Amino acid sequence: MPLSLQPIPYQGSKRALAPRICSLFPSKVQTLYEPFAGSAAITLFAATHGLAKHFIIGDAYGPLIELWRLIIENPSNLSDRYSSIWNEQFVVGVEHFNEVRATFNQNKDPVLLLYLTARCVKNAVRFNKKGHFTQSVDKRRTGMKPDRVTRTVHAVSRLLKGRVTLFNGDFRDCTFAATSSDLIYMDPPYQGTTYGTDKRYASGIERERIIDSLHDFDARGARYVLSYDGQMGEKIYGEPLPSTINANHIAIHAGRSSQATISGGKAETIESLYVSRLLNTPDLDIYHPRPIQEILFY
């Protein structure tokens, strides 16, 4: 995917995996639902390659959806405001990031969210139990430059305007109207990164709710691809979902873990996908946690 089509850079984006994930999509999709959109890497790839007619970008985090609204509907206003905030760091100095973070945690301004995401350590967003952005500034760089933001948001606006519905709320409500002519791609917070001291998301999703939703999709013939858990080095995240869901469980080699890199390690990552059997995909490597070199779907 071109760099110009990455308006929201953050750790965990499926940008690098988008070609392989989207290769599982059917040839004709009426509406592509992405209810855990984040940076919407799958939507952007699918729109660029004509894989669906319409797109629904959804997320439970309101400021993120408002950021997407600005990107699509008012990119000039967004780029102008971002440029002003970005340039302030050279005037204010070392406290600038912390001041922006404190202001965002009070008013939830989506432009401030973009700056914080672009400027924080490794683009690795973190929230506390109150939903406050807590990640620190990356002192080695200055964040995404304004000229790149301008090019990016205008390109994305041209690509998506008039083709996208934005949705702020629960993923079940977002996908309620999906039919057999549509496709749902879900990338929810994983079991291994949602709870405990290393909380990476503003809100978590219980495993049981994911399972219930997949059963509902199966019952009404809605097709889906789910990215969920996997393996980083020797560490396996979460339990496999039950065999009661009508999906194949496959593996994708995702390269070196950015989170391990932050911690000074070199662990490789295996992403697991649950692919609805209604998609009639060819035989693929069924997922089992095992050494990297034995994974067949690269």
N, C-alpha and C positions, 0 to 999 in steps of 0.2 A: 504494500500500500504506500502511495507517495507520502513523504513527510508532510506535505501541505495539508493532508487530511487527518492530522492528529491534533485537534484543538485542546484536548485535556490530557496532559501527560501524567500518568501515575503508575506506580508499581502494581502489578496484577492485571494490567490491560492484556487483552487477548490479541493485540495487534499482530505479534509475530506468528501466532497460531491461526489467525483468521483464514488464510488460504486453505489450510488443511481441514479446519472445522467446516468451512463453507463448501468444501468438496463433497460433504455428506448431504448437502441440501438437494431437494428435488429440483427439476428443471423449471417448474412453474409454481411460483408462490404468489398468492394474492396479497397477503399481509404478513410481514415478518414482525413478530413481537419480541422485544428485548426488555423484559420487565425488571432486570437488574442491570441497567444499562452501563452505569459508570462512564467510561470514555466512549461507549458505544462502538467499539472497534468492529464488531461483527456487522452492525448496521451499516457502518461506513464502507466496509469492504463489499457487502452485498449490494448496496446502492451504486457503488462505483462500477460493479460488474453486471448490473442489470438482473439480479437474482430475485427481485421481488418488485411488485408495483407500488406497494405502500408500506410504511414502516411505523411502528409504535415504539417510541423510546419512553420507558417507564423507570421509575426509581422511587423508593420510599423516602429518600432524602430530598426534601423540598428545595434547598438552595442549589442542588445539582440540576434539578429540572429547570429552575429559573435561569441557571447558566446556559443550559441548552436552548432555552427560549431566546435569550439574547443572541447566542451564536447564530441561530437560524433566522430570527426575525429582525434583529438590529445589530449586525456585526460592526458597523461603523461606530456606534455608541460604545460597544464593548471594547473595541480596540483602542479608542481614544482614552477611555477611562483606565484601561490596563496600562497604557503607555505612561499616563500621569503617575500612577501608583508605582510602577517599575522605576521610573526616574527619581522618585522621591528617596529611594534607598541610598543614593549617592549624596543626598543633601542631609538627610537625617542621621545616617551612620548605622552603627551596629544594632541599635535598638529598633530600627525600622520594622523588621519582621515581627518582633514581639508586639509592637504597637498595632500593626495590621491584624495580627492574630487575635489580640484582645478585642479590637473593634468588630471583627467578624463574629466572634463568639457572642457578641451582644446583638448585632443587627442582621447577621446572616446574609450580608451583601454578596451576591454570586460572583461579582467581579473580584472581590477580595478572595473568595474561595479559589478562583483560577490562579491568582498570584501566589497564594499560599501553597497550592498544589505544585506549581511550577518551581517554587523557590525552596521547598522543604527538602530534607535529607532524602536523596534518591527518589524523589517524588512518591515517598511512602507515607501516605496519609495515616494519621492515628487520631482516635477520639477517646475521651474518657467516658465514664458512666453517665455523665450529664449531657453527653453529645457534643462536648466542646472539642475543637481542633487542638491537639496537643503536640504535634510533631515539631521538631526544632528546625532552625534554618540550616541549610547546607552552606557552610562557609567557604567551600571551594569554588563556588560558581555564583552567578547572579540571576539565574532563572531564565526562562524563555524570553528572548528579546522581542520588543514590541513589533518590529517589522515582520518577524515570523508569525506572531499572533495575528497581525493584520492579514497577511496572505492566507493563513490557515482558516480563520473564521469566515472570510469572504468566500473562499473556495467551498467550504462546507455548506454555507448558506445557499450558494448556487446549486449545490448538489441535492439538498434536502428540502428546500423551501417548497411548500405545496404538496409534498409527498409524505409528510410526517405528522403524526399526532403525538403530543407530549402528555404523559400521565404521571401524576404524583400520587403515590399511594401503595397499597398492598399488592403484591404480585398476583394474587388470586383475582382481585378485582380487575387488574390490568389485562389479564388473559381470559376473562370471563366470556367474551364474544368470539374467541378463536374457533374456527371451523376446520373441516378436513381439507379445505383449500389453502389454509394458512400454515405457518410454521412458527413454533415458539422456541427461541433460544434462551436458555437460562444459565446464568453464571452467578449463583447466590454466594454469600459468604460461606466458606467451608467450615466444617465442624472444627477443624484443627486451628482456625485462625479467628474464630468469632468470640470465644469465651476465654476467661482466665486473664492473666496479666498482660498478654500481648494482644490487646483488642485493636483490630485494624479497621473496624467499620462502625458507622454511627448506630447501627442496629443489627441484631443477629436474627437468623431464621432457624427455627427448630427443625430437626431432621424429620420429625413426624409430619410436619406441615408440607414439606417437600414430597414425601411419600404419598400423602393423601392427594396432593395436587396431581401427581403423575398418574395415580389411579383414576382420577377424574378425567384427565386428558385421554387416557386409554379408553374409558367408557364412552366418551363422546367422539372418538375418532380423530382427536386433535394430534397432529404430528409435532415432535419436539426433539431437541438435542439439549442435553444437560451437561454442563461442566461441573464436576463435583468431586472434591477431595483428590487424592492421589498420593504421591510419594516424593519426598525430598531426601536424597541420599538413602540412608537406612531407615529414615523416619517415615512411617505410614500415617496419613491423616484420615481419621474417621473410619467407620465401618462401611462395608459395601451396602448398597441399598438392596432390599429384599427381591427375591426372584418373582414376586407377585406382580412387579411392574413389567409391562410388555416392551422391554428394551434390551438391546445388547450393550454390554459393558466393554468398552475398548480403551486402549491406551495410546497416548501420544507422547513422544519424547520431546520435552520442551527446553532442553539445554540447561545451562547453569542457572541455579536459583539466584535471583537478585537479592532475596532476603538473606541467603547464606553469604553472599558477597559482602553485604552490609556488615555482617557479623564476623567477617574475616575468613569464612570458609569457602569451599569449592564444590558443594554438593550439587548433583544433577537433579533435575525435576522431571517427574512423570505426571502428566495430567491425565485424569480419567474422564471419559465421556460416556454418558448413557444415551443411546441413540434409539429412538422409537422404531420398533420393527415395522411400523406402517410405512417407513421410508424405503424399505426394500433395498437397503445398502448391501454391497457385496460382502462376502465373508471377510472379516477383519480380525485382528488379534484381540481375543477376549482378554479382559484385564485380570491379571493376577500380580500382586506385588512380588517383584523378583529383580535380579540384577539388570542393570540398564542394557547391557549388550544383548539380552534376550528379547527385548521389546522389538517387535517386527514393524510397527506402524510409525515410521520416521518421517 
